Amino acid sequence: MGAMPPWLLTGGCHGLISYLRAPWDVRMTEAREILVKRLRFRSWHRGMREMDLLLGRFADRHLDELSPLQLRQYEALLEVADPDLYNWLTGTAPVPANFDNEALNLIKNLNFISSIP
């Protein structure tokens, strides 16, 4: 077993392990990691293969570097139906004002050819 985090306490009654809450910055980092993993999974499992490829590649390249605001915007985009989002990304339909944000513009500007492994 590796090194224990500093907030993990051992001992107590009958050698049981008791836990304290992790420091705020550690909890926020873990929360962000979980959110990024969830968004990455949802990006690759949309239901429409074209959207899997577009959003999955975007997620692999950019999710780790997005700001908290951009992550929330991206999460909201994942709630949109595939045909609508596809039409917005390809420019065949106008983007509603509440979805015209940084995250959508990042997806639109991604060079998908260079993102193919």
C-alpha positions as CSV (number, residue, x, y, z in Angstrom):
1,M,0.0,0.0,0.0
2,G,1.4,3.4,-0.9
3,A,1.8,6.5,1.2
4,M,-1.4,7.7,2.9
5,P,-2.7,11.2,2.4
6,P,-2.0,13.6,5.3
7,W,-5.7,13.8,6.2
8,L,-6.0,10.0,6.6
9,L,-5.8,9.0,10.3
10,T,-5.2,5.5,11.5
11,G,-5.6,4.1,14.9
12,G,-8.5,4.6,17.2
13,C,-10.6,2.0,18.7
14,H,-9.5,-1.5,17.7
15,G,-7.2,-0.2,15.0
16,L,-10.1,1.1,12.9
17,I,-9.3,3.7,10.3
18,S,-11.0,7.0,10.6
19,Y,-11.1,9.8,8.0
20,L,-11.1,13.5,8.3
21,R,-12.4,15.6,5.4
22,A,-9.7,16.4,2.9
23,P,-8.5,20.0,2.7
24,W,-10.7,22.2,0.5
25,D,-8.2,22.5,-2.4
26,V,-7.8,18.7,-2.5
27,R,-11.6,18.2,-2.6
28,M,-12.0,20.8,-5.4
29,T,-9.2,19.1,-7.4
30,E,-10.9,15.8,-7.0
31,A,-14.3,17.2,-7.9
32,R,-12.8,18.7,-11.1
33,E,-11.1,15.4,-12.0
34,I,-14.4,13.6,-11.5
35,L,-16.3,16.2,-13.6
36,V,-13.7,16.0,-16.4
37,K,-13.9,12.2,-16.5
38,R,-17.7,12.3,-16.6
39,L,-17.7,14.9,-19.4
40,R,-15.1,13.0,-21.3
41,F,-17.2,9.8,-21.1
42,R,-20.4,11.6,-22.1
43,S,-18.5,13.2,-25.0
44,W,-17.6,9.8,-26.4
45,H,-21.0,8.2,-25.8
46,R,-23.5,10.5,-27.3
47,G,-25.6,8.2,-29.5
48,M,-24.8,9.7,-32.8
49,R,-21.4,8.5,-34.1
50,E,-20.6,11.9,-35.7
51,M,-21.0,13.6,-32.4
52,D,-19.0,11.0,-30.6
53,L,-16.1,11.8,-32.9
54,L,-16.5,15.5,-32.8
55,L,-17.0,15.9,-29.0
56,G,-14.8,13.0,-28.0
57,R,-11.8,14.3,-29.8
58,F,-12.5,17.8,-28.4
59,A,-12.8,16.4,-24.9
60,D,-9.5,14.4,-25.2
61,R,-7.6,17.5,-26.4
62,H,-9.1,20.3,-24.3
63,L,-11.1,19.3,-21.2
64,D,-8.1,19.3,-18.9
65,E,-7.3,22.9,-19.8
66,L,-10.8,24.5,-19.7
67,S,-11.7,27.0,-17.0
68,P,-14.5,26.2,-14.6
69,L,-16.8,28.5,-16.6
70,Q,-16.0,26.8,-19.8
71,L,-16.5,23.4,-18.2
72,R,-20.0,24.4,-17.1
73,Q,-20.7,25.8,-20.6
74,Y,-19.5,22.5,-22.2
75,E,-21.6,20.5,-19.7
76,A,-24.7,22.5,-20.8
77,L,-23.8,21.8,-24.5
78,L,-23.8,18.1,-23.7
79,E,-27.5,18.4,-22.7
80,V,-28.5,19.5,-26.2
81,A,-29.9,17.0,-28.6
82,D,-27.3,15.6,-31.1
83,P,-29.0,16.9,-34.3
84,D,-29.3,20.5,-32.9
85,L,-25.7,20.5,-31.7
86,Y,-24.4,19.0,-34.9
87,N,-26.3,21.7,-36.9
88,W,-24.8,24.5,-34.8
89,L,-21.3,23.1,-35.2
90,T,-21.6,22.7,-38.9
91,G,-23.2,26.1,-39.4
92,T,-26.4,24.8,-40.9
93,A,-28.5,26.3,-38.1
94,P,-28.1,29.5,-36.1
95,V,-26.8,29.1,-32.5
96,P,-29.3,30.3,-29.8
97,A,-27.8,33.2,-27.8
98,N,-27.7,31.2,-24.6
99,F,-25.5,28.6,-26.2
100,D,-23.2,31.0,-28.2
101,N,-20.3,30.8,-25.7
102,E,-16.6,30.2,-25.4
103,A,-17.0,26.4,-25.2
104,L,-19.0,26.2,-28.4
105,N,-16.5,28.4,-30.2
106,L,-13.6,26.3,-29.0
107,I,-15.3,23.2,-30.5
108,K,-16.0,25.1,-33.8
109,N,-12.4,26.2,-34.0
110,L,-10.8,22.8,-33.3
111,N,-8.8,21.4,-36.2
112,F,-10.3,17.9,-36.3
113,I,-7.9,16.6,-38.9
114,S,-4.9,17.2,-36.7
115,S,-6.6,15.6,-33.7
116,I,-6.8,12.2,-35.4
117,P,-4.2,10.0,-33.7
